[in-house]
Amino acid sequence: MNLAIPRTLAFAVMTTLLGAPAIADETRATVDAVIEPLMAEHDVPGMSVAIVHQGKRQVFHYGVASRQTDAKVDDETLFEIGSLSKPFTGTLLARLEAEGAVDLSAKAETLMPALAGSPIGGATLLDLHTYVAGGLPLQFPDGVDETNFENYFKKFSPTDAIGASRLYSNASIGLSGYLAAASAGASFSSLMTEKILQPMGLADTFLDVPANRKGDYAQGYTRDNAPVRVNPGLFDEEAYGVKTTASDFLRFVEASMDPKGLDDTMQAALRQARAGVYKVGAMHQGLGWELYGAPARLDDLRQGADADFVLKPNRVERPDAPVTGAEVGTVSKTGSTGGFGAYALFQPARGTGIVILANRFWPNPARIEAAHAILKTLDPEFAAQ
């Protein structure tokens, strides 16, 4: 499916003559032209799309939050964002380190004595958070829960040296969040609320949706269109537990692009989260965020959704220091649960970004292509020609 959208001379002239209203209309037309066909193609009940460009933020809603109630998606609709929770966790870990409560170079065995002498015990919090802890799996095996996970990690036999290769893993990043919270002496949920959500004014973002917002919580749908929401699980809060609105998540993206106005430790944390820790293929791994060169190349962004990249180990190249600048100037991340599919794409240097939230799983490549097409149309310098 070709998602490129031409910018006609007539539209450009109208925008120049009419100013902001025409720009808003152009943005709406651009988003509609991409999103509406995709919703039909992938049978997505509802979507929210939030965009920031040239200092202006706009949010567009499509379809229904629930097929059972026919409630429309609106500004209050809460979506599960799955692995887009990981940059929240990464930012929290970076803030705790900036405050002196956590050391990301600390080994797991120093924070969990049960791991002393085990291979995973030698992995640092940073190794765990960036998926290079020896090949931990995407999900925990059946039977691993809150009562026995320490024993699971102690007995785990790595398939590669710690720090040598990347294998995307909820178990790995989940343990990093759990251990960081333990080091800071509080629960993960309380730290996320007090250190990230409240200071950033994210009043519509939750790990546990409160009773008075249950009516705003969109119903998710599986590939077979069965209604579903995410189930509680081991380290779910740390790895995939955030629920939010498109507007609130865009605020997080805006702060990640430009954290001015926040306190010093928050600013440091947001910048650290999108610095490259190591390189694998075209991507640098940040603290949850996945980082590519700027301008953005669609083929590079697709790497993050490729099964051979996500589900198989890939050797990493380690720089001498965290990477910043144009080499990591495009920030990308997909997120999914069984009934939801989300994506975020932005460039801090241009102040341009997009968030797409949907209440049905739809293919990651389609999300990436849609976001890239929209931003390339609105901001041609965002993307490589």
C-alpha positions, -999 to 999 in steps of 0.1 A, spaced: 0 0 0 15 33 -10 11 59 18 28 88 1 6 119 -1 13 147 -26 14 183 -15 -4 202 -42 4 237 -52 -32 248 -47 -31 236 -11 2 253 -4 -12 286 -18 -43 283 3 -22 276 34 -1 307 28 -32 329 22 -53 317 50 -27 309 77 -34 287 108 -69 275 99 -57 262 65 -27 246 82 -50 228 106 -72 217 77 -42 205 58 -30 184 88 -65 169 92 -66 161 55 -32 145 56 -40 124 87 -74 113 73 -59 102 40 -36 78 58 -56 67 88 -91 61 74 -79 35 47 -57 18 73 -86 14 98 -107 -2 71 -79 -24 59 -70 -37 93 -105 -36 108 -95 -12 136 -125 0 157 -110 32 170 -78 54 169 -64 86 183 -36 104 165 -17 132 182 8 154 163 31 182 173 46 204 145 59 239 144 49 244 180 13 234 174 -3 203 188 -34 187 173 -53 155 182 -77 136 159 -100 108 169 -116 81 148 -142 54 153 -153 38 185 -138 29 218 -161 -1 221 -181 -20 195 -204 -32 223 -214 3 235 -206 23 203 -189 50 224 -169 73 203 -131 77 208 -125 112 223 -100 132 243 -107 111 274 -103 77 258 -76 56 275 -56 31 254 -32 4 264 2 12 249 21 -20 256 58 -17 251 56 20 247 56 18 285 93 10 283 105 46 277 85 56 308 104 29 328 137 40 312 131 76 321 122 66 357 155 46 360 175 75 346 158 100 370 165 77 400 201 75 389 203 113 385 190 116 421 215 91 434 190 65 444 200 40 417 232 31 399 226 16 364 261 1 365 252 -19 396 250 -57 391 218 -75 397 233 -97 424 240 -67 445 203 -58 445 190 -94 446 213 -115 468 196 -147 455 213 -142 422 248 -142 437 271 -164 417 246 -169 389 253 -157 353 224 -132 354 237 -119 387 266 -104 368 243 -84 345 240 -47 353 207 -28 355 217 -12 322 224 -46 306 189 -58 317 172 -26 306 187 -27 271 181 -65 265 218 -76 265 216 -98 296 225 -130 278 194 -139 260 165 -137 284 132 -145 265 105 -122 253 81 -136 279 84 -156 310 78 -194 306 45 -207 320 46 -212 357 70 -183 365 53 -159 388 58 -136 418 66 -166 441 94 -182 421 109 -156 397 141 -153 417 148 -190 413 140 -187 375 166 -160 370 192 -178 392 189 -210 371 188 -192 337 216 -202 315 226 -174 291 230 -182 254 256 -155 249 280 -134 270 264 -106 290 265 -74 270 273 -91 236 240 -94 218 205 -79 220 174 -100 224 142 -80 230 128 -92 264 100 -82 287 116 -104 314 149 -85 311 135 -50 312 110 -60 338 137 -72 361 156 -39 357 125 -19 367 118 -42 397 154 -40 409 156 -3 405 125 2 426 139 -21 452 171 -1 453 151 31 457 132 16 485 96 20 471 72 2 449 76 6 411 40 20 408 45 47 435 79 57 420 64 60 385 36 81 398 56 104 420 88 107 399 74 107 363 36 111 359 29 138 385 59 160 378 51 159 341 14 167 346 3 134 330 -31 133 348 -45 109 322 -18 83 323 -21 53 346 -6 19 355 -39 9 371 -69 27 357 -89 42 386 -125 34 392 -137 69 381 -120 64 347 -130 29 339 -157 43 316 -130 59 295 -109 28 291 -112 16 255 -121 -20 248 -94 -38 230 -99 -64 203 -78 -94 192 -70 -103 157 -102 -124 157 -121 -94 170 -127 -109 205 -128 -83 232 -98 -83 254 -77 -62 279 -43 -68 292 -40 -93 320 -19 -87 351 14 -105 350 49 -106 364 66 -72 358 36 -60 337 39 -25 352 76 -23 343 73 -37 308 39 -30 292 15 -16 318 8 20 309 -27 32 298 -30 67 285 -47 92 261 -32 103 229 -29 139 242 -12 128 274 12 106 256 20 134 232 29 155 263 55 128 273 69 129 237 71 167 238 89 166 271 113 140 257 120 163 228 125 194 248 124 190 286 129 227 295 107 239 324 111 206 343 135 202 372 171 194 365 169 156 373 139 152 351 156 170 322 187 148 326 166 117 327 146 125 296 178 133 277 195 101 289 166 80 279 171 89 242 209 87 242 223 56 224 238 30 246 249 7 218 244 1 181 227 -28 164 221 -26 127 207 9 118 195 14 154 209 27 186 193 14 217 182 39 243 164 35 276 132 21 261 134 43 230 148 30 197 170 56 179 178 61 143 195 88 122 180 120 111 165 127 86 144 95 90 147 67 66 117 44 63 138 13 57 158 19 89 126 24 110 112 -9 97 142 -27 113 126 -22 147 95 -43 135 115 -70 117 110 -105 133 147 -114 128 156 -82 147 130 -85 175 129 -123 181 165 -133 174 197 -123 191 218 -96 172 254 -87 180 259 -51 193 286 -25 188 294 -5 219 306 31 216 329 46 242 302 71 254 265 75 250 256 87 215 237 119 209 231 142 179 219 135 144 230 99 145 202 92 170 180 121 159 149 101 151 132 84 180 108 55 174 89 28 194 61 4 188 39 -10 216 13 -37 216 -9 -58 239 -33 -85 228 -60 -60 219 -41 -27 213 -15 -14 189 5 19 194 34 38 178 54 70 185 78 87 161 96 120 167 126 142 160 137 165 189 158 188 166 127 196 145 101 195 172 80 172 151 63 141 164 33 118 162 15 93 185 -9 67 171 -31 47 195 -55 20 184 -78 -5 202 -69 -35 180 -36 -50 172 -25 -41 137 8 -48 120 39 -29 132 51 -21 97 18 -5 88 21 18 119 56 28 110 47 35 74 16 55 84 35 77 109 64 82 85 40 92 56 21 117 77 52 134 91 70 134 57 40 152 42 37 178 70 74 183 74 94 172 43 127 177 60 118 151 86 125 122 62 153 114 39 145 117 2 
